């Protein structure tokens, strides 16, 4: 199952968030594929996305866990 539907829904939620100053981060997954999103809202919203991580491929699980750990540390500080 692809992630496209989840990407648009996640970006809509991120755009509706009330804090326009801080960058917002999102994640879309179907359980085996992961995609990370970032939204910066200034005058014009700017979106960035990671490449799609697939758990069955190479070290993608390790990389997904690294990203989640960094996001967790950023939220906690």
KOLGU-4560 file (N, C-alpha, C; in nm, 3 decimals, padded with zeros to 5 digits):
<recs>
<n_xx: 00.086 n_yy: -00.118 n_zz: 00.000 ca_xx: 00.000 ca_yy: 00.000 ca_zz: 00.000 c_xx: 00.089 c_yy: 00.123 c_zz: 00.000 mol: A seq: 1 type: UNK>
<n_xx: 00.060 n_yy: 00.219 n_zz: -00.087 ca_xx: 00.142 ca_yy: 00.338 ca_zz: -00.099 c_xx: 00.117 c_yy: 00.438 c_zz: 00.012 mol: A seq: 2 type: UNK>
<n_xx: 00.201 n_yy: 00.538 n_zz: 00.013 ca_xx: 00.194 ca_yy: 00.640 ca_zz: 00.119 c_xx: 00.133 c_yy: 00.772 c_zz: 00.071 mol: A seq: 3 type: UNK>
<n_xx: 00.097 n_yy: 00.783 n_zz: -00.057 ca_xx: 00.053 ca_yy: 00.912 ca_zz: -00.112 c_xx: -00.067 c_yy: 00.971 c_zz: -00.039 mol: A seq: 4 type: UNK>
<n_xx: -00.168 n_yy: 00.891 n_zz: -00.010 ca_xx: -00.287 ca_yy: 00.942 ca_zz: 00.058 c_xx: -00.249 c_yy: 00.995 c_zz: 00.196 mol: A seq: 5 type: UNK>
<n_xx: -00.164 n_yy: 00.922 n_zz: 00.265 ca_xx: -00.120 ca_yy: 00.965 ca_zz: 00.398 c_xx: -00.038 c_yy: 01.092 c_zz: 00.395 mol: A seq: 6 type: UNK>
<n_xx: 00.038 n_yy: 01.113 n_zz: 00.288 ca_xx: 00.120 ca_yy: 01.234 ca_zz: 00.277 c_xx: 00.031 c_yy: 01.357 c_zz: 00.272 mol: A seq: 7 type: UNK>
<n_xx: -00.070 n_yy: 01.356 n_zz: 00.187 ca_xx: -00.156 ca_yy: 01.474 ca_zz: 00.175 c_xx: -00.233 c_yy: 01.499 c_zz: 00.304 mol: A seq: 8 type: UNK>
<n_xx: -00.279 n_yy: 01.394 n_zz: 00.369 ca_xx: -00.353 ca_yy: 01.411 ca_zz: 00.494 c_xx: -00.261 c_yy: 01.465 c_zz: 00.603 mol: A seq: 9 type: UNK>
<n_xx: -00.140 n_yy: 01.413 n_zz: 00.613 ca_xx: -00.045 ca_yy: 01.460 ca_zz: 00.714 c_xx: -00.008 c_yy: 01.605 c_zz: 00.690 mol: A seq: 10 type: UNK>
<n_xx: 00.017 n_yy: 01.643 n_zz: 00.566 ca_xx: 00.050 ca_yy: 01.783 ca_zz: 00.536 c_xx: -00.066 c_yy: 01.875 c_zz: 00.569 mol: A seq: 11 type: UNK>
<n_xx: -00.189 n_yy: 01.830 n_zz: 00.547 ca_xx: -00.305 ca_yy: 01.912 ca_zz: 00.583 c_xx: -00.312 c_yy: 01.933 c_zz: 00.733 mol: A seq: 12 type: UNK>
<n_xx: -00.289 n_yy: 01.828 n_zz: 00.812 ca_xx: -00.286 ca_yy: 01.843 ca_zz: 00.958 c_xx: -00.174 c_yy: 01.937 c_zz: 01.001 mol: A seq: 13 type: UNK>
<n_xx: -00.059 n_yy: 01.923 n_zz: 00.940 ca_xx: 00.054 ca_yy: 02.008 ca_zz: 00.977 c_xx: 00.026 c_yy: 02.154 c_zz: 00.944 mol: A seq: 14 type: UNK>
<n_xx: -00.036 n_yy: 02.179 n_zz: 00.831 ca_xx: -00.068 ca_yy: 02.316 ca_zz: 00.791 c_xx: -00.171 c_yy: 02.378 c_zz: 00.883 mol: A seq: 15 type: UNK>
<n_xx: -00.259 n_yy: 02.297 n_zz: 00.940 ca_xx: -00.363 ca_yy: 02.347 ca_zz: 01.030 c_xx: -00.312 c_yy: 02.370 c_zz: 01.172 mol: A seq: 16 type: UNK>
<n_xx: -00.190 n_yy: 02.330 n_zz: 01.202 ca_xx: -00.135 ca_yy: 02.347 ca_zz: 01.337 c_xx: -00.128 c_yy: 02.495 c_zz: 01.373 mol: A seq: 17 type: UNK>
<n_xx: -00.138 n_yy: 02.523 n_zz: 01.502 ca_xx: -00.151 ca_yy: 02.662 ca_zz: 01.547 c_xx: -00.021 c_yy: 02.735 c_zz: 01.569 mol: A seq: 18 type: UNK>
<n_xx: 00.093 n_yy: 02.668 n_zz: 01.575 ca_xx: 00.220 ca_yy: 02.735 ca_zz: 01.601 c_xx: 00.298 c_yy: 02.752 c_zz: 01.471 mol: A seq: 19 type: UNK>
<n_xx: 00.288 n_yy: 02.870 n_zz: 01.406 ca_xx: 00.354 ca_yy: 02.888 ca_zz: 01.277 c_xx: 00.504 c_yy: 02.916 c_zz: 01.286 mol: A seq: 20 type: UNK>
<n_xx: 00.558 n_yy: 02.936 n_zz: 01.406 ca_xx: 00.698 ca_yy: 02.974 ca_zz: 01.419 c_xx: 00.790 c_yy: 02.852 c_zz: 01.415 mol: A seq: 21 type: UNK>
<n_xx: 00.756 n_yy: 02.748 n_zz: 01.486 ca_xx: 00.840 ca_yy: 02.628 ca_zz: 01.493 c_xx: 00.821 c_yy: 02.541 c_zz: 01.369 mol: A seq: 22 type: UNK>
<n_xx: 00.928 n_yy: 02.480 n_zz: 01.321 ca_xx: 00.910 ca_yy: 02.380 ca_zz: 01.214 c_xx: 00.828 c_yy: 02.263 c_zz: 01.268 mol: A seq: 23 type: UNK>
<n_xx: 00.747 n_yy: 02.206 n_zz: 01.182 ca_xx: 00.665 ca_yy: 02.091 ca_zz: 01.219 c_xx: 00.717 c_yy: 01.967 c_zz: 01.147 mol: A seq: 24 type: UNK>
<n_xx: 00.712 n_yy: 01.854 n_zz: 01.216 ca_xx: 00.759 ca_yy: 01.729 ca_zz: 01.158 c_xx: 00.645 c_yy: 01.628 c_zz: 01.159 mol: A seq: 25 type: UNK>
<n_xx: 00.642 n_yy: 01.546 n_zz: 01.057 ca_xx: 00.541 ca_yy: 01.442 ca_zz: 01.048 c_xx: 00.601 c_yy: 01.313 c_zz: 00.994 mol: A seq: 26 type: UNK>
<n_xx: 00.529 n_yy: 01.205 n_zz: 01.014 ca_xx: 00.572 ca_yy: 01.075 ca_zz: 00.964 c_xx: 00.451 c_yy: 01.004 c_zz: 00.906 mol: A seq: 27 type: UNK>
<n_xx: 00.471 n_yy: 00.943 n_zz: 00.791 ca_xx: 00.367 ca_yy: 00.863 ca_zz: 00.727 c_xx: 00.421 c_yy: 00.721 c_zz: 00.717 mol: A seq: 28 type: UNK>
<n_xx: 00.340 n_yy: 00.625 n_zz: 00.757 ca_xx: 00.383 ca_yy: 00.485 ca_zz: 00.749 c_xx: 00.265 c_yy: 00.394 c_zz: 00.719 mol: A seq: 29 type: UNK>
<n_xx: 00.296 n_yy: 00.283 n_zz: 00.656 ca_xx: 00.196 ca_yy: 00.177 ca_zz: 00.639 c_xx: 00.241 c_yy: 00.052 c_zz: 00.714 mol: A seq: 30 type: UNK>
<n_xx: 00.339 n_yy: 00.067 n_zz: 00.801 ca_xx: 00.390 ca_yy: -00.043 ca_zz: 00.880 c_xx: 00.524 c_yy: -00.096 c_zz: 00.833 mol: A seq: 31 type: UNK>
<n_xx: 00.548 n_yy: -00.090 n_zz: 00.703 ca_xx: 00.677 ca_yy: -00.136 ca_zz: 00.651 c_xx: 00.750 c_yy: -00.028 c_zz: 00.572 mol: A seq: 32 type: UNK>
<n_xx: 00.679 n_yy: 00.075 n_zz: 00.530 ca_xx: 00.739 ca_yy: 00.188 ca_zz: 00.460 c_xx: 00.720 c_yy: 00.313 c_zz: 00.546 mol: A seq: 33 type: UNK>
<n_xx: 00.823 n_yy: 00.398 n_zz: 00.549 ca_xx: 00.820 ca_yy: 00.519 ca_zz: 00.630 c_xx: 00.865 c_yy: 00.638 c_zz: 00.547 mol: A seq: 34 type: UNK>
<n_xx: 00.801 n_yy: 00.753 n_zz: 00.571 ca_xx: 00.837 ca_yy: 00.877 ca_zz: 00.505 c_xx: 00.826 c_yy: 00.988 c_zz: 00.608 mol: A seq: 35 type: UNK>
<n_xx: 00.927 n_yy: 01.075 n_zz: 00.614 ca_xx: 00.926 ca_yy: 01.184 ca_zz: 00.710 c_xx: 00.903 c_yy: 01.315 c_zz: 00.637 mol: A seq: 36 type: UNK>
<n_xx: 00.824 n_yy: 01.404 n_zz: 00.699 ca_xx: 00.788 ca_yy: 01.533 ca_zz: 00.641 c_xx: 00.828 c_yy: 01.645 c_zz: 00.735 mol: A seq: 37 type: UNK>
<n_xx: 00.859 n_yy: 01.760 n_zz: 00.676 ca_xx: 00.890 ca_yy: 01.880 ca_zz: 00.754 c_xx: 00.818 c_yy: 01.997 c_zz: 00.690 mol: A seq: 38 type: UNK>
<n_xx: 00.757 n_yy: 02.080 n_zz: 00.772 ca_xx: 00.686 ca_yy: 02.199 ca_zz: 00.725 c_xx: 00.742 c_yy: 02.321 c_zz: 00.796 mol: A seq: 39 type: UNK>
<n_xx: 00.782 n_yy: 02.420 n_zz: 00.718 ca_xx: 00.822 ca_yy: 02.550 ca_zz: 00.771 c_xx: 00.719 c_yy: 02.650 c_zz: 00.721 mol: A seq: 40 type: UNK>
<n_xx: 00.651 n_yy: 02.715 n_zz: 00.815 ca_xx: 00.547 ca_yy: 02.812 ca_zz: 00.778 c_xx: 00.597 c_yy: 02.952 c_zz: 00.806 mol: A seq: 41 type: UNK>
<n_xx: 00.634 n_yy: 03.022 n_zz: 00.701 ca_xx: 00.668 ca_yy: 03.163 ca_zz: 00.712 c_xx: 00.567 c_yy: 03.237 c_zz: 00.626 mol: A seq: 42 type: UNK>
<n_xx: 00.611 n_yy: 03.314 n_zz: 00.529 ca_xx: 00.515 ca_yy: 03.379 ca_zz: 00.439 c_xx: 00.446 c_yy: 03.277 c_zz: 00.349 mol: A seq: 43 type: UNK>
<n_xx: 00.523 n_yy: 03.182 n_zz: 00.301 ca_xx: 00.469 ca_yy: 03.075 ca_zz: 00.217 c_xx: 00.515 c_yy: 02.942 c_zz: 00.276 mol: A seq: 44 type: UNK>
<n_xx: 00.424 n_yy: 02.849 n_zz: 00.297 ca_xx: 00.463 ca_yy: 02.719 ca_zz: 00.353 c_xx: 00.564 c_yy: 02.649 c_zz: 00.262 mol: A seq: 45 type: UNK>
<n_xx: 00.664 n_yy: 02.589 n_zz: 00.323 ca_xx: 00.763 ca_yy: 02.511 ca_zz: 00.250 c_xx: 00.767 c_yy: 02.371 c_zz: 00.310 mol: A seq: 46 type: UNK>
<n_xx: 00.754 n_yy: 02.273 n_zz: 00.223 ca_xx: 00.754 ca_yy: 02.134 ca_zz: 00.265 c_xx: 00.882 c_yy: 02.066 c_zz: 00.221 mol: A seq: 47 type: UNK>
<n_xx: 00.929 n_yy: 01.976 n_zz: 00.302 ca_xx: 01.041 ca_yy: 01.889 ca_zz: 00.265 c_xx: 01.003 c_yy: 01.747 c_zz: 00.302 mol: A seq: 48 type: UNK>
<n_xx: 01.054 n_yy: 01.652 n_zz: 00.228 ca_xx: 01.025 ca_yy: 01.513 ca_zz: 00.259 c_xx: 01.151 c_yy: 01.430 c_zz: 00.245 mol: A seq: 49 type: UNK>
<n_xx: 01.157 n_yy: 01.325 n_zz: 00.322 ca_xx: 01.267 ca_yy: 01.231 ca_zz: 00.312 c_xx: 01.240 c_yy: 01.136 c_zz: 00.196 mol: A seq: 50 type: UNK>
<n_xx: 01.338 n_yy: 01.056 n_zz: 00.164 ca_xx: 01.307 ca_yy: 00.947 ca_zz: 00.071 c_xx: 01.229 c_yy: 00.841 c_zz: 00.149 mol: A seq: 51 type: UNK>
<n_xx: 01.172 n_yy: 00.749 n_zz: 00.079 ca_xx: 01.091 ca_yy: 00.646 ca_zz: 00.144 c_xx: 01.181 c_yy: 00.536 c_zz: 00.198 mol: A seq: 52 type: UNK>
<n_xx: 01.169 n_yy: 00.510 n_zz: 00.327 ca_xx: 01.244 ca_yy: 00.403 ca_zz: 00.391 c_xx: 01.160 c_yy: 00.276 c_zz: 00.388 mol: A seq: 53 type: UNK>
<n_xx: 01.221 n_yy: 00.166 n_zz: 00.351 ca_xx: 01.154 ca_yy: 00.036 ca_zz: 00.344 c_xx: 01.226 c_yy: -00.058 c_zz: 00.440 mol: A seq: 54 type: UNK>
<n_xx: 01.154 n_yy: -00.112 n_zz: 00.538 ca_xx: 01.217 ca_yy: -00.191 ca_zz: 00.642 c_xx: 01.289 c_yy: -00.315 c_zz: 00.589 mol: A seq: 55 type: UNK>
<n_xx: 01.243 n_yy: -00.370 n_zz: 00.479 ca_xx: 01.307 ca_yy: -00.489 ca_zz: 00.424 c_xx: 01.434 c_yy: -00.456 c_zz: 00.345 mol: A seq: 56 type: UNK>
<n_xx: 01.470 n_yy: -00.330 n_zz: 00.336 ca_xx: 01.583 ca_yy: -00.289 ca_zz: 00.253 c_xx: 01.700 c_yy: -00.245 c_zz: 00.341 mol: A seq: 57 type: UNK>
<n_xx: 01.811 n_yy: -00.310 n_zz: 00.328 ca_xx: 01.937 ca_yy: -00.269 ca_zz: 00.390 c_xx: 01.924 c_yy: -00.228 c_zz: 00.535 mol: A seq: 58 type: UNK>
<n_xx: 01.975 n_yy: -00.110 n_zz: 00.564 ca_xx: 01.976 ca_yy: -00.061 ca_zz: 00.702 c_xx: 01.867 c_yy: 00.043 c_zz: 00.726 mol: A seq: 59 type: UNK>
<n_xx: 01.758 n_yy: 00.038 n_zz: 00.650 ca_xx: 01.652 ca_yy: 00.138 ca_zz: 00.665 c_xx: 01.587 c_yy: 00.137 c_zz: 00.803 mol: A seq: 60 type: UNK>
<n_xx: 01.572 n_yy: 00.021 n_zz: 00.865 ca_xx: 01.515 ca_yy: 00.017 ca_zz: 01.000 c_xx: 01.603 c_yy: 00.096 c_zz: 01.095 mol: A seq: 61 type: UNK>
<n_xx: 01.733 n_yy: 00.077 n_zz: 01.088 ca_xx: 01.827 ca_yy: 00.151 ca_zz: 01.172 c_xx: 01.815 c_yy: 00.301 c_zz: 01.147 mol: A seq: 62 type: UNK>
<n_xx: 01.804 n_yy: 00.341 n_zz: 01.022 ca_xx: 01.794 ca_yy: 00.484 ca_zz: 00.988 c_xx: 01.662 c_yy: 00.544 c_zz: 01.038 mol: A seq: 63 type: UNK>
<n_xx: 01.552 n_yy: 00.469 n_zz: 01.027 ca_xx: 01.424 ca_yy: 00.516 ca_zz: 01.079 c_xx: 01.433 c_yy: 00.536 c_zz: 01.230 mol: A seq: 64 type: UNK>
<n_xx: 01.494 n_yy: 00.442 n_zz: 01.299 ca_xx: 01.508 ca_yy: 00.454 ca_zz: 01.444 c_xx: 01.597 c_yy: 00.573 c_zz: 01.482 mol: A seq: 65 type: UNK>
<n_xx: 01.701 n_yy: 00.601 n_zz: 01.404 ca_xx: 01.785 ca_yy: 00.718 ca_zz: 01.428 c_xx: 01.705 c_yy: 00.847 c_zz: 01.415 mol: A seq: 66 type: UNK>
<n_xx: 01.624 n_yy: 00.856 n_zz: 01.312 ca_xx: 01.542 ca_yy: 00.976 ca_zz: 01.290 c_xx: 01.443 c_yy: 00.994 c_zz: 01.404 mol: A seq: 67 type: UNK>
<n_xx: 01.376 n_yy: 00.886 n_zz: 01.443 ca_xx: 01.280 ca_yy: 00.895 ca_zz: 01.553 c_xx: 01.348 c_yy: 00.937 c_zz: 01.683 mol: A seq: 68 type: UNK>
<n_xx: 01.468 n_yy: 00.887 n_zz: 01.707 ca_xx: 01.542 ca_yy: 00.924 ca_zz: 01.827 c_xx: 01.576 c_yy: 01.073 c_zz: 01.825 mol: A seq: 69 type: UNK>
<n_xx: 01.619 n_yy: 01.126 n_zz: 01.710 ca_xx: 01.652 ca_yy: 01.268 ca_zz: 01.699 c_xx: 01.527 c_yy: 01.355 c_zz: 01.717 mol: A seq: 70 type: UNK>
<n_xx: 01.416 n_yy: 01.313 n_zz: 01.659 ca_xx: 01.292 ca_yy: 01.389 ca_zz: 01.676 c_xx: 01.247 c_yy: 01.387 c_zz: 01.822 mol: A seq: 71 type: UNK>
<n_xx: 01.261 n_yy: 01.273 n_zz: 01.887 ca_xx: 01.225 ca_yy: 01.263 ca_zz: 02.028 c_xx: 01.311 c_yy: 01.355 c_zz: 02.113 mol: A seq: 72 type: UNK>
<n_xx: 01.439 n_yy: 01.361 n_zz: 02.085 ca_xx: 01.529 ca_yy: 01.450 ca_zz: 02.160 c_xx: 01.493 c_yy: 01.596 c_zz: 02.135 mol: A seq: 73 type: UNK>
<n_xx: 01.457 n_yy: 01.631 n_zz: 02.012 ca_xx: 01.421 ca_yy: 01.770 ca_zz: 01.981 c_xx: 01.292 c_yy: 01.810 c_zz: 02.051 mol: A seq: 74 type: UNK>
<n_xx: 01.197 n_yy: 01.719 n_zz: 02.061 ca_xx: 01.071 ca_yy: 01.748 ca_zz: 02.128 c_xx: 01.092 c_yy: 01.763 c_zz: 02.277 mol: A seq: 75 type: UNK>
<n_xx: 01.180 n_yy: 01.682 n_zz: 02.333 ca_xx: 01.205 ca_yy: 01.684 ca_zz: 02.477 c_xx: 01.284 c_yy: 01.804 c_zz: 02.525 mol: A seq: 76 type: UNK>
<n_xx: 01.351 n_yy: 01.875 n_zz: 02.434 ca_xx: 01.434 ca_yy: 01.988 ca_zz: 02.479 c_xx: 01.362 c_yy: 02.119 c_zz: 02.478 mol: A seq: 77 type: UNK>
</recs>
